[in-house]
Amino acid sequence: MPLSQATEREQIHNRSISITAYQRGDGLVDVEGHILDIKPFSHHLLDSHRAAGEPVHDLWLRLTINREMEVQTAEAKLDVGAHGICHLVAPNFEALAGLKIGPGWNRMVRERVGHGRGCTHLVEMLAQMATTAMQAIWTERTPMGETKEGEDGGRGLPRRLPAGMLNTCYTYNNDSEFVREYFPEDYQAAE
């Protein structure tokens, strides 16, 4: 369902973020993020000029992770940065190797590539890349009609929420009706 009718307006900026996970042949998973910022009019930056429709940012980031959510390698590529020296930060993102996606992820990312050591836009996208990684790793493909041994009622779900998911959102709150029905071992009635 779309948002309510907006008042008359004119587009002044578009940011597209695309994040895709890929299963590799060696058992690892690549999570790739892409940010594309475009303005519909020409404009000047301090050290460059952009024509209408020309990217202000065209940024890439790849995390290669294992099944335990540990970053094996990280690679950044800044095809277009807002300024001429932005691309020089790309090697700094290699410092993400060794981090584990889970509780404390955003803090650990900022410690490694935040505070002037990285690109603000890529650092912000890393939170969404972590969520995408969780979706990729925690979703097991099962042929239609089949269930795996030990699944609750043949619904295709584990009996407990994966580590780090409990109390992360309204649905996965330990006292929610959803958790009570689908993950009763994690459920705790509200006091």
C-alpha positions as CSV (number, residue, x, y, z in Angstrom):
1,M,0.0,0.0,0.0
2,P,1.5,3.4,-1.0
3,L,1.9,6.3,1.3
4,S,-0.9,8.9,1.5
5,Q,-1.1,11.5,-1.3
6,A,1.7,14.0,-1.0
7,T,1.4,17.7,-1.5
8,E,2.7,19.2,-4.8
9,R,6.4,18.8,-4.9
10,E,9.6,18.5,-7.0
11,Q,12.2,15.8,-6.7
12,I,15.6,17.2,-5.7
13,H,17.6,14.1,-4.9
14,N,17.5,10.3,-5.3
15,R,19.5,7.8,-3.3
16,S,19.2,4.2,-4.4
17,I,20.6,1.5,-2.1
18,S,20.8,-2.1,-3.4
19,I,22.1,-5.0,-1.2
20,T,22.3,-8.5,-2.6
21,A,23.6,-11.7,-1.0
22,Y,25.3,-14.5,-3.1
23,Q,26.1,-18.1,-2.1
24,R,29.6,-18.9,-3.3
25,G,30.9,-22.2,-4.5
26,D,33.3,-22.4,-1.6
27,G,30.5,-22.2,1.0
28,L,31.1,-18.5,1.9
29,V,28.5,-15.8,1.2
30,D,29.1,-12.5,-0.5
31,V,26.9,-9.5,0.6
32,E,27.3,-6.7,-1.9
33,G,26.0,-3.2,-1.3
34,H,25.7,-0.3,-3.9
35,I,24.8,3.3,-3.2
36,L,23.9,5.6,-6.1
37,D,23.0,9.3,-5.4
38,I,21.7,11.4,-8.3
39,K,20.3,14.9,-8.5
40,P,17.9,15.8,-11.4
41,F,19.7,19.2,-11.9
42,S,23.3,20.3,-12.5
43,H,25.2,21.5,-9.5
44,H,28.6,22.4,-8.2
45,L,30.6,20.8,-5.4
46,L,33.7,22.4,-3.9
47,D,36.0,20.5,-6.2
48,S,33.8,19.3,-9.1
49,H,30.7,19.8,-11.2
50,R,27.9,17.3,-11.8
51,A,25.5,17.5,-14.7
52,A,21.8,16.6,-14.2
53,G,21.5,12.9,-13.7
54,E,25.3,12.4,-13.2
55,P,26.1,10.5,-9.9
56,V,27.2,12.4,-6.9
57,H,28.0,9.0,-5.3
58,D,28.5,5.6,-6.9
59,L,29.8,3.4,-4.1
60,W,30.3,-0.3,-3.7
61,L,31.0,-2.5,-0.7
62,R,31.4,-6.3,-0.5
63,L,31.6,-8.4,2.7
64,T,32.5,-12.1,2.4
65,I,31.2,-13.9,5.4
66,N,31.1,-17.5,6.7
67,R,28.1,-19.4,8.2
68,E,29.1,-18.1,11.6
69,M,28.6,-14.5,10.4
70,E,32.3,-13.7,10.6
71,V,33.7,-11.3,7.9
72,Q,36.4,-13.0,6.0
73,T,37.2,-10.1,3.7
74,A,35.8,-6.7,2.9
75,E,36.3,-4.7,-0.3
76,A,35.2,-1.1,-1.1
77,K,35.1,0.7,-4.4
78,L,34.2,4.3,-4.8
79,D,33.6,4.8,-8.5
80,V,32.3,8.3,-7.8
81,G,32.8,10.1,-4.5
82,A,31.5,13.6,-3.7
83,H,35.1,14.8,-3.7
84,G,38.2,13.9,-5.7
85,I,40.0,12.2,-2.8
86,C,37.1,10.1,-1.5
87,H,38.3,7.0,-3.4
88,L,41.5,6.9,-1.2
89,V,39.4,5.5,1.7
90,A,38.6,2.3,0.0
91,P,41.5,0.2,1.4
92,N,40.5,1.1,5.0
93,F,37.4,-1.1,4.7
94,E,39.6,-4.1,4.7
95,A,39.8,-3.6,8.5
96,L,36.3,-5.1,8.8
97,A,37.8,-8.6,8.3
98,G,37.5,-10.5,11.5
99,L,34.4,-8.8,12.8
100,K,31.3,-10.9,13.6
101,I,27.9,-9.7,12.6
102,G,25.6,-9.7,15.6
103,P,25.2,-7.7,18.8
104,G,27.6,-4.8,18.8
105,W,28.1,-4.8,15.1
106,N,27.5,-1.1,14.5
107,R,29.8,-0.1,17.4
108,M,32.6,-2.4,16.1
109,V,32.2,-1.0,12.6
110,R,32.5,2.6,13.8
111,E,35.6,1.6,15.8
112,R,37.3,0.2,12.6
113,V,36.1,2.6,9.9
114,G,34.1,5.4,11.6
115,H,35.3,8.7,12.8
116,G,37.1,9.9,9.7
117,R,38.6,6.5,8.8
118,G,35.9,5.5,6.3
119,C,33.1,6.9,4.2
120,T,30.0,8.0,6.1
121,H,27.6,6.5,3.4
122,L,29.3,3.1,3.3
123,V,29.5,3.0,7.1
124,E,25.8,3.7,7.4
125,M,25.0,1.0,4.8
126,L,26.9,-1.6,6.8
127,A,24.0,-1.9,9.2
128,Q,21.7,-2.9,6.4
129,M,24.3,-5.2,4.9
130,A,24.4,-7.0,8.3
131,T,20.6,-7.4,8.2
132,T,20.9,-8.8,4.7
133,A,23.6,-11.2,5.8
134,M,21.3,-12.5,8.5
135,Q,18.5,-13.0,6.1
136,A,20.8,-14.9,3.8
137,I,22.4,-17.1,6.4
138,W,19.3,-17.9,8.5
139,T,17.1,-18.7,5.5
140,E,17.6,-22.3,4.5
141,R,16.2,-23.3,1.2
142,T,14.0,-26.3,1.5
143,P,12.2,-27.9,-1.5
144,M,8.4,-27.3,-1.4
145,G,6.6,-29.7,0.8
146,E,9.7,-30.9,2.6
147,T,10.6,-30.2,6.2
148,K,13.9,-30.8,8.0
149,E,14.1,-33.2,10.9
150,G,13.5,-31.5,14.3
151,E,11.3,-28.7,13.0
152,D,8.3,-27.6,15.0
153,G,5.1,-29.0,13.5
154,G,6.5,-29.2,10.0
155,R,6.3,-25.4,9.7
156,G,9.9,-25.1,8.6
157,L,11.0,-23.0,11.6
158,P,13.5,-23.7,14.4
159,R,12.2,-24.0,17.9
160,R,14.2,-21.0,19.1
161,L,15.0,-17.7,17.5
162,P,18.5,-17.5,16.1
163,A,21.1,-15.9,18.5
164,G,20.9,-12.2,18.6
165,M,17.3,-11.8,17.3
166,L,15.3,-11.9,20.5
167,N,14.1,-8.4,21.5
168,T,15.4,-6.7,18.4
169,C,12.0,-5.6,17.1
170,Y,8.3,-5.5,18.0
171,T,7.6,-8.9,16.4
172,Y,10.6,-10.7,18.0
173,N,10.1,-9.1,21.5
174,N,10.2,-11.9,24.1
175,D,6.6,-11.1,25.2
176,S,5.0,-10.8,21.7
177,E,2.2,-13.0,20.5
178,F,4.4,-14.0,17.5
179,V,7.2,-15.3,19.8
180,R,4.6,-17.1,22.0
181,E,3.1,-18.9,19.0
182,Y,6.2,-19.7,17.0
183,F,9.1,-19.7,19.5
184,P,7.5,-20.7,22.8
185,E,10.9,-21.6,24.4
186,D,11.9,-17.9,24.0
187,Y,8.6,-16.5,25.2
188,Q,8.3,-14.7,28.5
189,A,5.0,-13.2,29.6
190,A,5.0,-9.4,30.2
191,E,5.2,-8.5,33.9
